[in-house]
Amino acid sequence: MNRRTFLRVSGAATGGLLVSMHFDFPVRAQDAQQSTYPPDAFVHFRPDGRIVVTVNRCELGQRVATALPMILADELDADWSSVVAELAPAADV
């Protein structure tokens, strides 16, 4: 392959990539919106005043099951005694 052919091929490929990134594909955008988590996926406010936090991280000694609920309680200005942490259920395979 000579230099002129290489420049033609790489220019065509670059132009194709630029055109494909420029167009908005509404079908893919709708799929991305449906795959996001709902707002109440990890935090539930119970009628009795408890705040249940679903922790979706493995607890391997890093205290994630305590740190994430503590951060949430601090951000919500909630009483720490009303925050309860639960581990997320395993995904279906």
Backbone hydrogen bonds, N-H to C=O, Kabsch-Sander energy under -0.5 kcal/mol:
donor,donor_aa,acceptor,acceptor_aa,energy
6,F,2,N,-2.0
7,L,3,R,-2.3
8,R,4,R,-1.9
9,V,5,T,-2.5
10,S,6,F,-2.7
11,G,7,L,-2.0
12,A,8,R,-2.2
13,A,9,V,-2.4
14,T,10,S,-2.3
15,G,11,G,-2.4
16,G,12,A,-2.3
17,L,13,A,-2.1
18,L,14,T,-2.4
19,V,15,G,-2.3
20,S,16,G,-2.2
21,M,17,L,-2.0
22,H,18,L,-1.3
23,F,19,V,-1.5
25,F,23,F,-0.6
29,A,25,F,-1.7
30,Q,26,P,-2.1
31,D,27,V,-1.7
32,A,28,R,-2.0
33,Q,29,A,-1.5
34,Q,30,Q,-1.6
35,S,31,D,-1.2
36,T,33,Q,-0.7
41,A,38,P,-1.6
44,H,52,V,-2.5
46,R,44,H,-0.7
46,R,50,R,-2.7
49,G,46,R,-1.8
51,I,82,S,-2.9
52,V,44,H,-2.9
52,V,50,R,-0.5
53,V,51,I,-0.6
53,V,84,V,-3.2
54,T,42,F,-3.4
54,T,52,V,-0.5
55,V,53,V,-0.8
55,V,86,E,-3.4
56,N,54,T,-0.6
60,L,58,C,-0.9
66,T,63,R,-0.7
67,A,63,R,-2.7
68,L,64,V,-2.0
70,M,66,T,-1.8
71,I,67,A,-2.3
72,L,68,L,-2.1
73,A,69,P,-2.6
74,D,70,M,-2.1
75,E,71,I,-2.3
76,L,72,L,-2.3
77,D,73,A,-0.6
77,D,74,D,-0.5
78,A,73,A,-2.2
82,S,79,D,-1.7
83,V,80,W,-1.1
84,V,51,I,-3.1
86,E,53,V,-2.9
88,A,55,V,-2.4
